[in-house]
Amino acid sequence: MVRVTVWNEYRHEREDDHVAELYPEGIHTALADALEDRGHEVRTATLDEDEHGLTSEVLDDTDVLLWWGHLAHDEVRDEVVDRVVERVRDGMGFLPLHSAHYSKPFKRLLGTSCSLKWREAGERERLWTVEPGHPIAEGIGEQIVVPEAEMYGERFDIPQPDALVFVSWFEGGEVFRSGCCYRRGSGRIFYFRPGHEEYPIYEQEEILQVIDNAVGWAAPTDGVEPTFSNVEAAERIGEE
């Protein structure tokens, strides 16, 4: 069982009637329910909670943090960003979703602008599985078709991914690196593009399967705890 925290700024659902109809309890609740159904221990947190719901205690009790944000990236306090980044480097998994490409933690961890092209036209998206042997692609076919999506297009200003699992094609002709894996310190990061708030994308079974797979991949694993200090030699030096 992986301990998951789903973070959402929770603004669209309270300000837009159409989004509220799709996600009446918020995107965070829809994702949390789906992950609970798949056997994970899940809590949620939102922007307007104390410390954005991401206290040190919450993060210390989190194996994988999902992040959905769009309207209010600038409202996320820098001390909370520091806390998230430190936990990722210490081993917490991090899954920024859709417009969280522009979130403060993701930009800080990647060190680039994470900017891109976009268009809202309700066009078809095909996510092609370009690394079928990757654990995040387990149970996923050659492609996932999203009937209506917001377009994201290259150039996506990110460092070269450690692994590229999915590439999107859009009806208007653009392509995009939609499933990107990174490691920062001891933590694993997976950016996953689908999830525009105006479409029921988080009801689509293949999309939820990818997120579930990514939670399992990004979760910390047992291993030797690294130490950093001045140390005594393990063997005698200068003797044959």
GISUL-V921521 format. One record per backbone hydrogen bond with DSSP energy under -0.5 kcal/mol. NH is the residue of the N-H (numbers start at 1). CO is the residue of the C=O. E is the energy in kcal/mol with one decimal. If there is no record, write none. Layout:
nh: {NH | NH}
co: {CO | CO}
e: {E | E}
This chain:
nh: {4 | 4 | 5 | 6 | 7 | 7 | 8 | 9 | 14 | 15 | 15 | 16 | 20 | 21 | 22 | 23 | 26 | 30 | 31 | 32 | 33 | 34 | 35 | 36 | 37 | 38 | 39 | 40 | 41 | 42 | 43 | 45 | 47 | 49 | 52 | 53 | 54 | 59 | 60 | 61 | 61 | 62 | 63 | 64 | 65 | 66 | 66 | 67 | 68 | 69 | 75 | 76 | 80 | 81 | 82 | 83 | 84 | 85 | 86 | 87 | 88 | 89 | 90 | 91 | 91 | 92 | 93 | 94 | 95 | 97 | 98 | 100 | 101 | 102 | 103 | 107 | 108 | 109 | 110 | 111 | 114 | 117 | 119 | 121 | 121 | 123 | 125 | 126 | 127 | 127 | 128 | 128 | 129 | 130 | 130 | 131 | 134 | 137 | 138 | 140 | 144 | 146 | 146 | 147 | 149 | 151 | 153 | 154 | 157 | 157 | 158 | 162 | 163 | 165 | 165 | 166 | 167 | 168 | 169 | 170 | 171 | 173 | 176 | 178 | 178 | 179 | 180 | 181 | 182 | 184 | 186 | 187 | 188 | 189 | 190 | 191 | 192 | 193 | 199 | 201 | 203 | 204 | 208 | 209 | 210 | 211 | 212 | 213 | 214 | 215 | 216 | 217 | 218 | 219 | 226}
co: {2 | 41 | 64 | 43 | 5 | 66 | 45 | 68 | 11 | 11 | 12 | 12 | 16 | 17 | 18 | 19 | 23 | 26 | 27 | 28 | 29 | 30 | 31 | 32 | 33 | 34 | 36 | 35 | 2 | 40 | 4 | 6 | 8 | 46 | 49 | 50 | 51 | 55 | 56 | 57 | 58 | 59 | 3 | 3 | 93 | 5 | 64 | 95 | 7 | 97 | 72 | 73 | 77 | 77 | 78 | 79 | 80 | 81 | 82 | 83 | 84 | 85 | 86 | 87 | 88 | 87 | 63 | 188 | 65 | 67 | 192 | 97 | 98 | 99 | 100 | 103 | 104 | 105 | 106 | 107 | 157 | 153 | 151 | 119 | 149 | 149 | 146 | 169 | 125 | 144 | 126 | 167 | 142 | 128 | 165 | 165 | 131 | 134 | 135 | 137 | 127 | 125 | 144 | 145 | 123 | 119 | 117 | 175 | 115 | 155 | 156 | 181 | 181 | 163 | 179 | 179 | 128 | 176 | 126 | 174 | 124 | 170 | 168 | 166 | 176 | 166 | 191 | 163 | 189 | 187 | 89 | 184 | 218 | 182 | 94 | 180 | 96 | 178 | 196 | 199 | 200 | 201 | 204 | 205 | 206 | 207 | 208 | 209 | 210 | 211 | 212 | 213 | 214 | 215 | 224}
e: {-0.8 | -3.2 | -2.3 | -2.5 | -0.7 | -2.9 | -2.0 | -1.8 | -1.1 | -1.2 | -0.8 | -2.4 | -2.4 | -1.8 | -1.6 | -3.0 | -2.0 | -1.9 | -2.5 | -2.5 | -2.8 | -1.8 | -2.3 | -2.5 | -2.2 | -0.7 | -2.0 | -2.1 | -2.0 | -0.7 | -2.3 | -2.1 | -1.1 | -1.4 | -2.3 | -2.4 | -2.2 | -2.5 | -2.5 | -1.0 | -0.6 | -1.6 | -2.8 | -1.9 | -2.6 | -2.8 | -0.5 | -2.3 | -2.1 | -0.5 | -1.4 | -1.5 | -0.8 | -2.0 | -2.7 | -1.5 | -2.5 | -2.8 | -2.4 | -2.0 | -2.4 | -2.4 | -1.4 | -0.5 | -1.6 | -2.7 | -3.1 | -2.2 | -3.0 | -2.7 | -2.7 | -2.2 | -1.4 | -1.6 | -1.7 | -2.3 | -2.5 | -2.5 | -2.3 | -2.5 | -1.9 | -2.3 | -1.7 | -0.8 | -0.5 | -1.2 | -2.5 | -2.8 | -0.5 | -3.1 | -0.7 | -3.5 | -2.6 | -0.9 | -2.0 | -1.2 | -2.0 | -1.6 | -1.3 | -2.2 | -2.2 | -2.9 | -0.6 | -0.6 | -1.5 | -2.8 | -2.2 | -1.7 | -2.7 | -0.7 | -2.0 | -2.4 | -1.1 | -0.6 | -3.0 | -0.8 | -2.1 | -3.4 | -2.2 | -2.4 | -2.1 | -2.6 | -1.8 | -1.0 | -1.1 | -1.6 | -1.9 | -2.8 | -2.6 | -2.5 | -2.7 | -2.2 | -0.5 | -3.0 | -2.1 | -2.6 | -1.8 | -2.1 | -1.6 | -2.0 | -1.5 | -1.6 | -2.1 | -2.2 | -2.1 | -2.0 | -2.5 | -2.8 | -2.6 | -2.2 | -1.9 | -2.2 | -2.7 | -1.3 | -0.5}
